[in-house]
């Protein structure tokens, strides 16, 4: 029995594992890219209510807040 025919199954399994490994690597890259894009927003989830409230611009005069560049954006 030639070794080529014996190793055929192992070669196919190896190709399958390599393919699955490549898919996993590509998926990891996509997840990392998405995390990097949304990382700042995700960090807000760790803040307390008081910390989040302090990030909101506040003013005594409603006209001031309406013209605030942060509010405008």
Residue pairs with C-beta under 8 A, 6 or more apart in sequence:
35 42
44 52
47 55
57 65
57 68
57 70
57 71
58 65
59 65
59 68
65 71
